[in-house]
Amino acid sequence: MFFLSLFGLLTFKNFLQRPMPRIEQHFHVSDTEKFKSNTLHWGQDCDTVVWLDSNRHEEKHSQHSAIIALGQETSIRCSYQDSFEKLKKFQSEIRDYCFGFLGYDLKNDIENLSSQNHDGLEFPDLFFFQPKKLIFISKEKAVFKYLEDYGEEISNDFEAISNHTEAAVKTSKNKLALNSRIEKEAYLKKVRSILSHIHRGDIYEANFCQEFYAENSAIQPLEVYKSLNNISKPPFATYLKFDTNFLLSASPERYLKKNGRQIISQPIKGTARRSSNTQKDLALKEALKNDPKERAENIMIVDLVRNDLSRIAMKGSVQVEELCKVYSFKQVHQMISSIVSEIPENIHPVDIIKNSYPMGSMTGAPKVKAMKIIEEHEETKRSLYSGAVGYFTPEGNFDFNVIIRSILYNKKNKYVSCSVGSAITSLSVPEKEFEECLLKAKALREVLLSS
């Protein structure tokens, strides 16, 4: 059973009972897409920005078309040591919205693991902030929620956004090309090594990733994000800016959402390319739906997620809402499952995340052994890639995506990073796994080559 310390229970109750006051105003928006675009551009003057865009996907667990969080009232950033306890304390004390990210290497805070691979990005492992200004955009409506000290600025900000004009952007003549951290032959050798672990029974599945990168390079983050989002239109797109660090993400995957006592996880496993020919595209979708390897990958991760959630869920409440359903995006078809569960009232939201982190779709099964093998074979520290970005509400709810299909950029270091991966199972063919990685990297390459 799951137990809370007295301190944990008290801070959780305080967290729920005394929310930080915010001034809230509602506005009618006649052109939602134009208002969204204006809001994103207008917010660029802030040193800290989180932009979350659902791209109008009709997803029953989503509530907003877009959200923007601006400016740090208070914040926390740290490496993985005691990170979840620090986040728990921070969140309980502010009793307000907080936005930010969880890096993949927080795994080292949960299990006896380490990360020694190359890190060109140098992002913190965890960063969250209490935003000064929040705007929730839905169809024909914008809701402004500002901290009291900034409440008088709401009307002026709404007018500024409504009348905002995008500035012309100078494009660079130098085309940015990505280098591979693992060359093809080395990649194939590593996949064969992982397969030997699978055949010995050490693991059933491992999500093996590789990095494409550029050094001494400069990009225009907002323009790159817009291009990436336009060619993908995913349901969990993210633009994140803090200091000189940027995340530009076209993620199609939700990691975990809490709504009241319900928890929802929607892992993705299974990818197929799309075709401009309607009949061929339908055939590709149907082939993915019935592919035994892809279904096996997905079902293994569903079982892992069910096991993770069952540690804290009410007995008998973990249910598979959708199994191996194929969804179509602009670049690819994806196989997605949805798992739901109900939790007891007295569990702190950070503890819910800690019990299932990192997400199974980015690790493998059994999870801890898979993560050890992954670390031995990968060449790069994952950093924010295969971590999560999202937010907590004053009521203790949260929503986090999975950081895939993403570009990470450290402006100070002039370092650009794009990682992709695939699930290695007993049915894997090394050449096909390599081709899957190239397919997933295609949109990222196209955007950066044209930047």
C-alpha positions as CSV (number, residue, x, y, z in Angstrom):
1,M,0.0,0.0,0.0
2,F,1.0,3.6,-0.5
3,F,1.6,5.7,2.7
4,L,2.1,9.4,3.1
5,S,4.2,11.0,5.9
6,L,2.4,13.4,8.2
7,F,4.2,16.3,6.6
8,G,3.2,15.0,3.1
9,L,-0.4,14.8,4.1
10,L,-0.4,18.2,5.7
11,T,1.2,19.9,2.7
12,F,-1.1,18.2,0.3
13,K,-4.2,19.5,2.3
14,N,-2.7,23.0,2.4
15,F,-2.1,22.7,-1.3
16,L,-5.7,22.0,-2.0
17,Q,-7.3,24.4,0.6
18,R,-5.4,27.7,0.0
19,P,-5.0,28.5,-3.7
20,M,-3.0,31.5,-4.7
21,P,-5.4,34.3,-5.7
22,R,-5.6,35.3,-9.4
23,I,-7.7,37.9,-11.2
24,E,-9.8,36.2,-13.9
25,Q,-11.4,37.8,-16.9
26,H,-13.2,36.3,-20.0
27,F,-13.1,37.7,-23.5
28,H,-14.9,36.7,-26.7
29,V,-12.6,35.9,-29.6
30,S,-14.0,36.0,-33.1
31,D,-11.0,34.4,-34.9
32,T,-9.5,31.8,-32.5
33,E,-6.6,30.8,-34.8
34,K,-5.5,34.4,-35.4
35,F,-5.8,35.1,-31.7
36,K,-3.6,32.1,-30.9
37,S,-0.9,33.2,-33.3
38,N,-1.0,36.7,-32.0
39,T,-0.7,35.5,-28.4
40,L,2.3,33.3,-29.1
41,H,4.2,36.1,-30.9
42,W,3.1,38.8,-28.3
43,G,4.5,36.6,-25.5
44,Q,8.0,36.4,-26.9
45,D,9.2,39.5,-24.9
46,C,9.0,37.4,-21.7
47,D,12.1,35.5,-20.6
48,T,10.0,32.4,-19.6
49,V,7.3,31.0,-21.9
50,V,5.4,27.8,-22.0
51,W,3.0,27.4,-25.0
52,L,0.8,24.3,-25.3
53,D,-1.3,23.8,-28.5
54,S,-3.8,21.0,-29.2
55,N,-4.0,22.1,-32.9
56,R,-7.8,21.6,-32.7
57,H,-7.6,17.8,-32.3
58,E,-10.9,16.5,-31.0
59,E,-9.5,14.6,-28.1
60,K,-12.0,13.8,-25.3
61,H,-9.5,14.3,-22.5
62,S,-8.4,17.8,-23.7
63,Q,-10.0,21.0,-22.5
64,H,-8.3,23.9,-24.2
65,S,-7.2,24.8,-27.7
66,A,-4.1,26.5,-26.4
67,I,-2.5,27.7,-23.1
68,I,0.3,30.2,-22.6
69,A,2.2,30.7,-19.3
70,L,4.4,33.8,-19.0
71,G,7.0,35.1,-16.6
72,Q,8.4,33.6,-13.4
73,E,6.9,34.8,-10.1
74,T,8.7,31.9,-8.4
75,S,10.6,28.9,-9.8
76,I,12.5,25.8,-9.1
77,R,15.3,24.1,-11.1
78,C,17.5,21.2,-10.0
79,S,19.4,18.1,-11.0
80,Y,17.9,14.7,-10.3
81,Q,19.0,14.4,-6.6
82,D,15.8,14.6,-4.4
83,S,14.1,16.3,-7.3
84,F,10.6,14.9,-6.7
85,E,10.6,15.9,-3.0
86,K,11.8,19.4,-4.0
87,L,9.0,19.7,-6.6
88,K,6.5,18.4,-4.1
89,K,7.5,21.0,-1.6
90,F,7.5,23.8,-4.2
91,Q,4.1,22.9,-5.5
92,S,2.6,22.6,-2.1
93,E,3.9,25.9,-1.0
94,I,2.8,28.0,-3.9
95,R,-0.7,26.5,-4.1
96,D,-1.1,27.7,-7.6
97,Y,-0.6,26.8,-11.3
98,C,3.0,25.8,-12.1
99,F,4.3,24.9,-15.5
100,G,7.6,23.2,-16.5
101,F,9.3,20.0,-17.4
102,L,10.6,16.7,-16.1
103,G,13.9,15.5,-17.7
104,Y,14.4,11.8,-18.6
105,D,17.2,11.5,-16.1
106,L,14.9,12.0,-13.1
107,K,14.9,8.2,-13.4
108,N,18.1,8.4,-11.4
109,D,16.2,9.9,-8.5
110,I,13.7,7.0,-8.5
111,E,16.0,4.0,-9.2
112,N,19.6,3.1,-8.6
113,L,20.6,4.4,-12.1
114,S,23.1,6.9,-13.5
115,S,23.7,8.9,-16.7
116,Q,27.3,9.3,-18.0
117,N,26.6,9.9,-21.7
118,H,27.5,13.1,-23.7
119,D,25.4,16.2,-22.9
120,G,25.7,19.1,-25.3
121,L,22.5,20.7,-24.1
122,E,23.2,21.2,-20.4
123,F,19.6,21.6,-19.4
124,P,18.5,21.2,-15.8
125,D,16.8,17.9,-15.1
126,L,13.8,19.7,-13.6
127,F,12.3,23.2,-14.1
128,F,9.0,24.6,-12.9
129,F,7.7,28.1,-12.4
130,Q,4.7,29.9,-11.1
131,P,3.6,32.1,-14.0
132,K,2.7,35.7,-13.5
133,K,0.3,35.6,-16.4
134,L,-1.9,32.8,-17.8
135,I,-4.1,32.7,-20.8
136,F,-6.4,29.8,-21.7
137,I,-7.7,29.8,-25.3
138,S,-10.7,27.8,-26.4
139,K,-13.1,28.1,-29.3
140,E,-14.1,31.8,-29.5
141,K,-13.0,32.4,-25.9
142,A,-9.9,33.6,-24.0
143,V,-9.7,33.4,-20.2
144,F,-7.0,35.5,-18.6
145,K,-5.8,34.4,-15.1
146,Y,-3.2,36.8,-13.8
147,L,-1.6,37.0,-10.3
148,E,-3.2,39.9,-8.3
149,D,-0.1,42.1,-8.8
150,Y,-0.6,42.0,-12.6
151,G,-4.4,42.0,-12.8
152,E,-4.7,45.6,-13.9
153,E,-2.7,44.7,-17.0
154,I,-5.3,42.2,-18.4
155,S,-7.4,44.6,-20.5
156,N,-4.4,46.3,-22.0
157,D,-2.8,42.9,-22.8
158,F,-6.0,41.6,-24.4
159,E,-6.0,44.7,-26.7
160,A,-2.3,44.3,-27.4
161,I,-2.8,40.7,-28.4
162,S,-5.9,41.4,-30.5
163,N,-4.0,44.2,-32.4
164,H,-0.6,42.5,-32.5
165,T,1.3,42.5,-35.9
166,E,3.9,39.9,-36.5
167,A,7.3,41.4,-37.2
168,A,9.2,40.4,-40.3
169,V,11.8,37.7,-39.7
170,K,15.2,37.7,-41.4
171,T,16.0,34.2,-42.6
172,S,19.5,32.9,-42.6
173,K,21.2,31.9,-45.9
174,N,23.2,29.2,-44.1
175,K,21.3,25.8,-44.1
176,L,21.7,23.9,-40.9
177,A,22.6,20.3,-41.4
178,L,22.4,17.6,-38.7
179,N,25.2,15.1,-37.8
180,S,24.5,11.6,-36.5
181,R,25.8,10.7,-33.1
182,I,25.6,7.0,-34.1
183,E,26.5,6.0,-37.6
184,K,24.4,3.4,-39.4
185,E,26.7,0.4,-38.9
186,A,27.3,1.2,-35.3
187,Y,23.5,1.6,-34.8
188,L,22.9,-1.8,-36.4
189,K,25.5,-3.4,-34.1
190,K,23.9,-1.9,-31.0
191,V,20.5,-3.1,-32.0
192,R,21.8,-6.6,-32.5
193,S,23.4,-6.3,-29.0
194,I,20.0,-5.3,-27.5
195,L,18.4,-8.2,-29.3
196,S,20.8,-10.6,-27.7
197,H,19.6,-9.3,-24.3
198,I,16.0,-9.9,-25.4
199,H,16.8,-13.4,-26.7
200,R,18.5,-14.3,-23.3
201,G,15.3,-13.1,-21.5
202,D,16.9,-10.1,-19.8
203,I,14.2,-7.8,-21.2
204,Y,11.2,-8.0,-23.5
205,E,11.5,-4.6,-25.1
206,A,13.8,-1.5,-25.1
207,N,13.2,1.9,-26.6
208,F,16.6,2.7,-28.1
209,C,17.3,6.3,-29.1
210,Q,19.9,8.1,-31.2
211,E,20.7,11.8,-31.5
212,F,21.1,14.1,-34.5
213,Y,22.9,17.3,-33.6
214,A,24.5,20.5,-34.9
215,E,27.3,22.4,-33.1
216,N,28.2,26.1,-33.4
217,S,24.8,26.7,-34.9
218,A,22.1,29.3,-34.5
219,I,18.4,29.0,-35.2
220,Q,15.3,31.2,-34.8
221,P,13.4,29.2,-32.3
222,L,9.9,30.6,-32.8
223,E,10.1,30.3,-36.6
224,V,11.4,26.7,-36.3
225,Y,8.6,25.8,-33.9
226,K,6.0,27.3,-36.2
227,S,7.4,25.4,-39.2
228,L,7.5,22.1,-37.2
229,N,4.0,22.6,-35.9
230,N,2.6,23.5,-39.3
231,I,3.9,20.3,-41.0
232,S,2.8,18.0,-38.1
233,K,-0.2,19.6,-36.4
234,P,0.0,17.3,-33.3
235,P,-2.3,17.4,-30.3
236,F,0.5,18.1,-27.8
237,A,2.6,20.7,-29.5
238,T,4.9,22.8,-27.2
239,Y,7.0,25.9,-27.4
240,L,9.1,26.3,-24.2
241,K,11.6,29.1,-23.5
242,F,13.6,29.7,-20.4
243,D,16.9,31.6,-20.2
244,T,18.7,30.7,-23.4
245,N,17.1,27.2,-23.6
246,F,14.3,26.2,-26.0
247,L,12.1,23.2,-26.6
248,L,10.3,23.1,-30.0
249,S,8.0,20.1,-29.9
250,A,5.5,18.5,-32.2
251,S,4.6,15.7,-29.8
252,P,1.6,13.5,-30.5
253,E,1.7,11.7,-27.2
254,R,0.2,12.3,-23.7
255,Y,2.2,10.9,-20.8
256,L,-0.2,11.4,-17.9
257,K,-3.2,13.5,-17.0
258,K,-5.0,13.8,-13.6
259,N,-8.6,15.1,-13.5
260,G,-10.0,14.8,-10.1
261,R,-9.4,11.2,-9.0
262,Q,-9.1,9.9,-12.6
263,I,-5.7,9.3,-14.2
264,I,-5.3,8.9,-17.9
265,S,-2.2,7.6,-19.8
266,Q,-2.0,7.3,-23.6
267,P,1.2,5.6,-24.7
268,I,2.2,5.4,-28.4
269,K,3.9,2.4,-29.9
270,G,3.6,1.7,-33.6
271,T,4.4,4.1,-36.5
272,A,3.7,4.0,-40.2
273,R,4.4,6.5,-42.9
274,R,1.6,8.3,-44.8
275,S,0.9,8.5,-48.5
276,S,-0.6,11.2,-50.6
277,N,-2.6,8.5,-52.5
278,T,-5.8,8.0,-50.5
279,Q,-6.0,4.2,-51.2
280,K,-2.4,3.6,-50.4
281,D,-2.7,5.7,-47.2
282,L,-5.7,3.6,-46.0
283,A,-3.7,0.4,-46.8
284,L,-0.8,1.7,-44.8
285,K,-3.1,2.5,-41.9
286,E,-4.7,-0.9,-42.0
287,A,-1.4,-2.6,-42.2
288,L,-0.2,-0.8,-39.1
289,K,-3.5,-1.8,-37.3
290,N,-2.9,-5.5,-38.0
291,D,1.0,-5.6,-37.8
292,P,1.8,-8.3,-35.2
293,K,5.2,-6.6,-34.2
294,E,3.6,-3.2,-33.7
295,R,0.7,-4.5,-31.8
296,A,3.1,-6.6,-29.6
297,E,5.1,-3.4,-28.9
298,N,2.0,-1.5,-27.9
299,I,0.5,-4.2,-25.7
300,M,3.8,-4.7,-23.8
301,I,3.8,-1.0,-22.9
302,V,0.1,-1.1,-22.0
303,D,0.9,-3.9,-19.5
304,L,3.8,-1.8,-18.1
305,V,1.6,1.3,-17.7
306,R,-1.2,-0.8,-16.1
307,N,1.4,-2.2,-13.6
308,D,2.7,1.3,-12.9
309,L,-0.7,2.8,-12.3
310,S,-1.9,-0.2,-10.2
311,R,0.7,0.7,-7.5
312,I,-1.3,3.7,-6.5
313,A,-4.8,3.2,-8.0
314,M,-7.9,2.0,-6.3
315,K,-8.1,-1.8,-6.5
316,G,-9.8,-2.9,-9.8
317,S,-9.9,0.6,-11.2
318,V,-7.2,0.3,-13.9
319,Q,-8.9,-0.2,-17.2
320,V,-7.8,-0.2,-20.9
321,E,-10.2,2.4,-22.5
322,E,-8.7,1.9,-26.0
323,L,-6.2,-0.7,-27.2
324,C,-4.0,-0.3,-30.2
325,K,-6.2,2.3,-32.0
326,V,-4.6,3.9,-35.0
327,Y,-4.7,7.7,-35.3
328,S,-3.6,9.7,-38.3
329,F,-1.4,12.8,-38.2
330,K,0.0,14.8,-41.1
331,Q,3.3,12.9,-41.3
332,V,2.6,9.5,-39.8
333,H,0.0,7.0,-38.6
334,Q,0.4,6.1,-34.9
335,M,-1.0,3.3,-32.7
336,I,-2.2,4.7,-29.4
337,S,-3.7,3.0,-26.4
338,S,-5.6,4.7,-23.5
339,I,-5.4,3.5,-19.9
340,V,-7.5,5.0,-17.1
341,S,-7.6,4.5,-13.4
342,E,-9.0,6.0,-10.2
343,I,-6.8,7.0,-7.3
344,P,-7.4,7.6,-3.5
345,E,-8.0,11.2,-2.4
346,N,-4.9,11.5,-0.2
347,I,-2.1,11.0,-2.8
348,H,-0.1,14.0,-3.7
349,P,0.0,14.7,-7.5
350,V,3.8,14.6,-7.6
351,D,3.8,11.1,-6.0
352,I,1.5,9.9,-8.8
353,I,4.0,11.0,-11.4
354,K,6.9,9.6,-9.5
355,N,5.3,6.2,-9.4
356,S,5.1,5.9,-13.2
357,Y,8.1,7.9,-14.3
358,P,9.7,7.7,-16.8
359,M,6.9,6.8,-19.1
360,G,6.9,3.2,-20.3
361,S,6.7,4.1,-24.0
362,M,10.2,5.6,-23.8
363,T,11.9,2.9,-21.7
364,G,10.9,-0.7,-22.2
365,A,10.0,-3.7,-20.1
366,P,10.9,-4.7,-17.5
367,K,11.5,-0.9,-17.0
368,V,14.5,-0.8,-14.7
369,K,16.5,-3.4,-16.6
370,A,15.6,-1.8,-19.9
371,M,16.8,1.6,-18.7
372,K,20.1,0.1,-17.7
373,I,20.6,-1.5,-21.1
374,I,19.5,1.7,-22.9
375,E,22.1,3.7,-21.0
376,E,24.8,1.3,-22.0
377,H,24.0,1.5,-25.7
378,E,23.0,5.1,-26.2
379,E,25.7,7.7,-26.9
380,T,23.9,10.8,-25.6
381,K,22.2,12.0,-22.4
382,R,18.5,12.3,-23.4
383,S,18.0,15.5,-21.3
384,L,14.5,16.7,-21.9
385,Y,13.9,14.3,-24.8
386,S,11.6,11.5,-23.7
387,G,10.8,13.6,-20.6
388,A,7.6,15.6,-20.2
389,V,6.3,19.1,-20.3
390,G,3.0,20.2,-18.7
391,Y,1.4,21.9,-15.7
392,F,-0.2,21.5,-12.3
393,T,-3.4,23.3,-11.4
394,P,-4.3,24.8,-7.9
395,E,-6.7,21.9,-7.4
396,G,-3.9,19.3,-7.8
397,N,-4.8,18.2,-11.3
398,F,-2.1,18.0,-14.0
399,D,-1.5,17.2,-17.7
400,F,1.9,16.2,-19.2
401,N,2.9,15.2,-22.7
402,V,5.9,13.1,-23.9
403,I,8.7,15.0,-25.4
404,I,9.2,13.3,-28.8
405,R,9.3,14.7,-32.4
406,S,11.2,17.6,-30.8
407,I,14.1,20.0,-31.3
408,L,16.1,21.1,-28.3
409,Y,18.3,24.2,-28.5
410,N,20.8,25.8,-26.2
411,K,21.4,29.3,-27.6
412,K,24.3,30.0,-25.4
413,N,26.1,26.8,-26.3
414,K,25.0,27.1,-30.0
415,Y,23.9,23.5,-29.8
416,V,20.9,22.0,-31.6
417,S,19.7,18.5,-30.7
418,C,17.0,16.1,-32.2
419,S,16.6,12.6,-30.9
420,V,14.5,9.8,-32.2
421,G,14.0,6.2,-31.2
422,S,12.2,2.9,-31.8
423,A,11.1,0.0,-29.7
424,I,13.3,-3.1,-30.0
425,T,11.5,-6.4,-29.5
426,S,12.3,-10.0,-30.5
427,L,10.6,-9.4,-33.8
428,S,12.8,-6.4,-34.7
429,V,14.9,-6.2,-37.8
430,P,17.8,-3.8,-37.3
431,E,17.6,-2.3,-40.8
432,K,13.9,-1.6,-40.3
433,E,14.5,0.0,-36.9
434,F,17.0,2.3,-38.5
435,E,14.5,3.2,-41.2
436,E,11.8,3.9,-38.6
437,C,14.2,6.4,-36.9
438,L,14.8,8.2,-40.2
439,L,11.1,8.4,-40.8
440,K,10.5,10.0,-37.3
441,A,13.5,12.4,-37.9
442,K,12.2,13.4,-41.4
443,A,10.1,16.4,-40.2
444,L,12.8,17.6,-37.9
445,R,15.4,17.5,-40.7
446,E,13.1,19.3,-43.1
447,V,12.5,22.1,-40.7
448,L,16.1,22.6,-39.8
449,L,17.4,22.3,-43.4
450,S,15.1,25.1,-44.4
451,S,15.7,27.4,-41.4
